[in-house]
Amino acid sequence: MPRAAFLDLARPSRRHWLGYLLLAPAVLLIGLIIVYPLFVSVDLSFQNVNIARLDQPRRPFTTANYERLFASEDFWNACWVTFKLVVIVSTGCFLLGMATALLVNNRFKGQALARLLVALPWAVPEVIAVVIFAWLFDSSFGLMNWIFIKLGLVDTTINWFSSPSASFAVVCVVMIWKGYPFVSIMLLAGLQSIPEDFYNAARVDGASAWQRLLNITIPSLMPVLGVTLVLVMLWVFRDFSIIYVLTGGGPLKATQSLSIMTYEQAFGFFKMGYASAIGVITLIVCIIASRLMIARAPDTM
């Protein structure tokens, strides 16, 4: 751009055009990597396509994928599995993250090391973490079975990945272990922003630790809690690698979430149109759930 034209755009009366010009590359990039694939997925969901190719002519419009989807027991089972994962994992991450954030927020010897250990699971790659947990819960030589037998909790080894309920529990444990550090870090940042004068005044008034938690800490953390819970929920909705590497969606589809089902239909059975329909429904559910959570906590955004 000529220097004179640039200086003309920098004038106060035209400065907003300069902002639009500077944002244009980022907007175009977002459109290419996010918006365009989204439109392609929505378009494929209304076509009977097995292997998608952009150079192929468009197939006739049809709602057969959605009709088949809503009549499928596997789809409703995947919805139920995903819902259970969202509720259990989000609750576990919140409780464990809140506890650890309150712990490392106090001043004590080794505080820096404690904060590092709390954040460590978040830094470990998901695939590596899943392989470690797969070894820990191995039915033949896993550490968890050895601990349970030594403590007298069980008499024989547990086949963690052969039982639907046990495999689902293992998936929840791994996802909570992987996700709670994010909650802890976010809440710790919120705790650092609460003035100490609030707690000092409460102590003078005779408030107990529990009363300070309920009346000062949690209300002050509500903006952070709202955003954090939405992000954790969306992470559980879309997470694929933990479930796929750990159980592959089995046994008996006990851990087959919507993301696993989308992958199987797209790259296992090569039904791209049907998989796109599952992805579109998943996106709509995520948008509605996030909007409802934000609407219930208007001060969080």
Sequence and secondary structure as in RCSB ss.txt:
>XXXX:A:sequence
MPRAAFLDLARPSRRHWLGYLLLAPAVLLIGLIIVYPLFVSVDLSFQNVNIARLDQPRRPFTTANYERLFASEDF
WNACWVTFKLVVIVSTGCFLLGMATALLVNNRFKGQALARLLVALPWAVPEVIAVVIFAWLFDSSFGLMNWIFIK
LGLVDTTINWFSSPSASFAVVCVVMIWKGYPFVSIMLLAGLQSIPEDFYNAARVDGASAWQRLLNITIPSLMPVL
GVTLVLVMLWVFRDFSIIYVLTGGGPLKATQSLSIMTYEQAFGFFKMGYASAIGVITLIVCIIASRLMIARAPDT
M
>XXXX:A:secstr
  HHHHHHHTSGGGHHHHHHHHHHHHHHHHIIIIIHHHHHHHHHHTS  SS  TTS       HHHHHHHT HHH
HHHHHHHHHHHHHHHHHHHHHHHHHHHHHHS  TTHHHHHHHHHHHHHS HHHHHHHHHHHT TTT HHHHHHHH
TTS SS   TTTSHHHHHHHHHHHHHHHHHHHHHHHHHHHHHTS HHHHHHHHHTT  HHHHIIIIIHHHHHHHH
HHHHHHHHHHHHH  HHHHHHTTT STTTT  HHHHHHIIIIIS  HHHHHHHHHHHHHHHHHHHHHHHHH GGG
 
